[in-house]
Amino acid sequence: MDNIEKFHNIKNVFLFCIFFLLLTFFFSVNKFYIPALISLIFLFSKKEIKKILFINLLIFSILFKFVALNLGSKNTLSELIYEKHFLYGVQNLDDEFIKQSGDLTGFIDLKIDDSNEKINIKTDEYGFRNDNFNEEYQYIFVGDSFLHQHRLDQKDLINYRLNNYGIRAYNAGIAIYDMSHYFEIIKFFKDKKNFDKKFVMFVYPGNDFINYGDPKNNYHKFFDNFFLQSYIKLRKFFDFHSKIKFLVNLIKKEDNYEDKVSSYTINNKEMYFFNDFINSDLSQISFNQKFTETYKDYLPDLLVIIPTKFDVYCNFIEKSLCRKKNYKSKIISNRLFSNVEVVDSTQFLIKKAEQELINDNFIYDLKDTHLNSLGNKYLSEFFYEKSNQ
């Protein structure tokens, strides 16, 4: 009798674990309390109810997986990171991906661009866009989508372009990162990998200039956690949460985005800008005491400011008011960065943009926030010049 009861208890725990695991795939990782509460109700339910709940969840999961296979969101970025609330790159990719439409396209066009142009994307053992990590790198670059650049071919990334100058740089950028992630990456490579070369932080005022609260302590622990990696890979395989978000966004899609995007004619071409980034010069940046104390020993050796598209092209828009930027002074006014070398690439890129306009070329895509391959070439040139000064 005791053995039967023991077996029954083990079976209950096993079913509870499977039920909870499946449920978590439908929710973001920062809302695990919801599947946890539902699973507790399941655990203490009557045998008949428990059986019905379990079988129905199993059937629904299988059906949803089948439906999810046919949901083509054409979102390359979703293939490269695990999810918005778990910002780690998918490891060991080496494949051709369809080049995603510019991030402004969905705000301005009824029909998404459908060029089917393919780009090569490769990631290393940490999910960053490099061949691998080794001790031969001279620099580690930390930053967001301006380094990750999921719309550019591997050869056009800043770290690969710098090879032409004899500079070995490791690209540790991921889209949607902010400065708290940058510091955690520096912390990981300094503490875990004993990397004693130089760290370079690329800051984009458009979304990096915010008021930072408490630090993201131990964010980097995922890199060495086998069980967490296994769970996230399984979660990525089922891909339930991202598909649900895709369907929700499709249903909620608005028709009027005039308050989000503006356009101006430059060289007889329509160029689009996020309104928030047009006003990025009004944004402030600050770090609380806890943040400052946590990362004071993990500062970059150099901080590079990347201008917004409007910072560059407002100079070529008729009747447009280019406001004076003071990004550098805002950064170094914070105690955390008071002794860090800060360089601003804005004037350099404005000059290059002006030169390219003569040949009707642009260094930012017309319908995207980021530098294009030509712009990345010039950002690489800027870094090369600064590294030799």
N, C-alpha and C positions, 0 to 999 in steps of 0.2 A: 504493500500500500504506500509505503514511504517512497519507494522508487517511482511509482506511478505519479505521485504528487510532485516529486522532484522533476520528473520528465515534463509534467504539465507546466511547472514554473519556468523551466528552461525554454520551453516552446513559446510561452507568453512573452518572455524577455526578447527572444529572437524575433517574433512577429512585431513586437513594439519597435525594435531597432530598424527593421526593414520598413515598417510603416513610416517611422520618423525620417529615415533616410530619403525615401521617395518624396515625402512632403516637402523636405527642404529644397528639393530641386525646383519647386514652383515659386519659391520666395527668394528675395535678395538676402545676402548673407548678414545684413544688419537688421533683419527681421525674423531671426530664427526663433524668437519667443513665440511666434504664431504657430508654426508646426510643433513646437514643444508643448504648448498648451493643448492643441488638438490631439497630439499623441498620448498625453496623459489621460485625456477623456477616453481615448481608445483603450488604453491599458486597463482601466477600471470598468469598462463596459461589460455587459453580459456576453457570454460566449457566442450566442446567435448574432447579436449586433456587431460584435467584433469581426465575425466571419464576413458579414455583409459589407462592412466598411473596408476591410482588407481587400476583398475580391474586387469591389468597385473601384478602389484606388488603383489596383493593379491593371484592370481593364482600361481605365481612363488614361493611365500613364502610357500604355502600349498604343492606344488610339492617338493620343496627343503626339507621341513620338513620330508616328506615321504622318500625321498632318504637318508636323514641324519640318519634316524632310522636304515638304513641298512648299514651304514658305521661303521664297527667295527674297530676302531683304537687300541683297547686293551691298551689304555693309561690310567692307573689307576690315574695318577697325574691329568689328565684333569677332572676327576670326583671329585677331592678333592679341587681344587682351581677354582675360577671363570674364570680367564684367565690371560695370562702373563702380560697384561697392567693394570690389576685390581687384585692385589695380595692379595686376602682375601680368607680364607678357607671356604668351604661350611659348613654350620652349621648343627648340630644335626644329623650327620650320625651315623649309627650303623648297619653295614652290612658286608657281606663277599665279598671280591674283589679278582679277579684273580691277582696273584703276577706278576707284570710287569717284563719283561726282563731287564737285567742290562743296564745302560745308555750307555755302550760301545758296546752293542750287534749290534745295527744298523750300526755301523762303521766297523764291522769285519765279520759279517755273512750275507750271502745272505738270509738265512731263520731265522726269529726271533724264539727264544726259545719258545716252546709251551707246557710247563709242566702242565698248568692249575692248579697249586697249588694255594690254596685259603688262604687268610689272613683276619683277622678281623681288621676293621678300624672303629674307633669311634671318633667323634668330638663333641665339646661342643657348647655352645651358641655363641661363638666367632669364631668358625671354627677351633680351635686348637685341637690337639689330646689329650684330657683329658676327664674324665667323666663329669666334670663340673668345674666352678670356685667358690671358696669360700674363706673365710678368714683364713682357717686352714693351707694353704700352707706356708712353711717356705721360699721357694725360687720361683722366677719366672725365667725360662730359656728363653733367646732369642737367636735365631740363624736361620740357613737356613735348607736345606734338611738333614743335619746331625742330626737335631732334629726331623724334620718332618717325615723322613724315610718312604716314601710311599710304600717301598718294604718289610717292616717288620710288623709282627703281633703286635697288640696293646701291648701285654704282654712283647714284646722285646724292647720297647722304653725305653730310659734312665729314664724317670720319673716314669715308672712302676717298673723298676728294682731297683730303689733306695728305693722303699717301703720295700724291703727286708732288708735294712739297717736302717729302721725307719726314713727315710728322705722323707718329703712331698714336692715334686717339681712340679710346674706347667709348662707345656711345651708350650711355645708360639712361636714355630718355624714354618716357612712355607718355602717350596722349592722356590728357586729363589730370596729370600730376600737378601739384602745386609745390611751393617751396618747402613745406614740411616733408614731402616725399624726397625732395632733393637732399635734404640733410640726412634723412634715414639711409639713403643710398650711400652717401659719403661715409656714414657711420658703419655701414656693413662692410665696405671695402677696406676701411681703415682698421676696424677691429677684427673682422673675420679673415680677411685675406692679406692683412698686413701690407697693403699697398701704400708705398711711401713716396710715390711720384706726385704729380700735381693734379688738383681737382679744379675743374672749371664749371661754374654754374651759369647757365643761360637763362635769363629772366625776361619774360614777356609781360610788360605792364598791363596789357589788355585783361589778363585774368590772374596774374601773380600778385598784383597790388591789392591786397586785402588786409584785414586785421586778423592776425594769427593768434589763435587761442592756445590751448595746451598741445604739446607735441604728440606726434603719432609714434609713441614709444613702441619699440620692437616690431615695427612694420616689416623690417627686413628678415624676420625669423622664418618666414615662408620659404626662403631660398634653401634652407637646410633641413626643413621638416618633411620627412618622407610621407608621413600619414596625411598631413594637410595637403601636400601636393597630389597624393593619390585621390583624395576626396574631390579636390577641385577639378582634376582631369576627368573624373567620372561625371561630375556636375556639368562640365563643358561638353561631354559626349551626349548627354541627354538634352542639354541646352533649353530646358523648359522655360526658365525665367526670362531669358532674353527674347524668346519667341513670343511670350505673353506681352512683354513690353512693346515689342514690334507691333503686335495686333492692337494694343491699347492706343499707341501713338497714331496708328493708321486710322482708327475710328475717331480719335480726338483731333485729327489734323485740321488746322484752321485755314481759312481761305484768305484772310487779310493779315499780312505781315508787315504792313507799311510802318508800324511803330518799331519794328526790329531791324529793318534793313533800309539803307539809302543807296542811291546810285548817282554817279556823276559821269559825264562824258569826258574822256581823255583820249586825244588822238583819234577822234571819231569812233571810239569804242566805249561801250557802257561798262563801267567798273562798279562793283558792288561792295558795300561796307556794312559791317555790323554797327548799329548806332551806339551800342555800349562801348565799342572800341574807338569810335570817333571821339568819344569823351573820356578816353582813358587817362588823359592828363589831369583830370579832376580826381582820380582815384588816389587814395592814401594807402600807405603800407606801414604796419606796425607789428611788433612782437611782444607778447606779454613776458613777465619776469620768468615764469617757468620755462617757456620756450627758449628764451635767451640763455638761461643757465644750462639747459639740457644740451644745447648745440654749440656752446661757446668754444668747445675743443674740436669741433667738426666743421670749421669754416673752409670755404673754398679759397684757393690761392688767387683766383681771378673770377670776377663776375662780369659777364657780357650782357648788355642790354640789347634786346632785339626790338626794333620799333614796330608799331602797328602799321598796317597797310596805309591807313589814313595819314599817319605821321609822315610817311614818305610821299604819297601822291597828292596830299592837300596842296603841295607846292606847284602842282600842274593843273589845278582846277580853277577855272575862271571864277572870280568873285568869292573864292573860298577863303575863310579866315583860318590861317595856320596859327595856332596858339603856341606860345613858347613852352617848351617841355622842360621840366626839371626833374626827370626821373632819377638821375644820378644823385642829386642832392637829397631827394626823398629817401633813397636807400641808405646813404651814408649818415643820415641824421639819426638812424637807429644805432644804438650802442653795439648791437650784434655785428654790424658791418662797418663800424667806424674805422677799423684798421685793415679792411679788405680793399684790394685794388679793384676799382670799378671802371669799366670802359663802355662807352655808348657807341653802337654801330650806326646810329641814325644818320648822321651827316655823311658818312661814307656811303651808305646805301642810297641816300637821296642823290648823290653825285652819280652813282652808277645807274640809277633809274633814269636820270636825265640824259645820260649818254645813250642808253638803250632806246629811249623814246625816238631818237633820231632815225633809228632803223625799225621803228614801230614794234619794238619788243618791250615786254613787261617783266619785272622781277618777282611780282606776285601774280598768282592766277586771278583772272577777272572775276571769277565766281567762287573764290576760296580765300580764306583768311591768311593762308600761309605763303611763305616764299616758295616759288617754283624751282625747277632744277637750275635755272639761270641765277635766281636769287641765292640759292644755296652755294653756288659757285662763288659768288661775291662775298657771302658770309665766311666762307672758307678762306678767301683771300684776306679778308679783314683780320681773321684770327691769326693767320700766318704773319702778317705785318706786325701785329701787336706782340706776338710771341718772340719776335726778333728785336724788339726795342729794349 
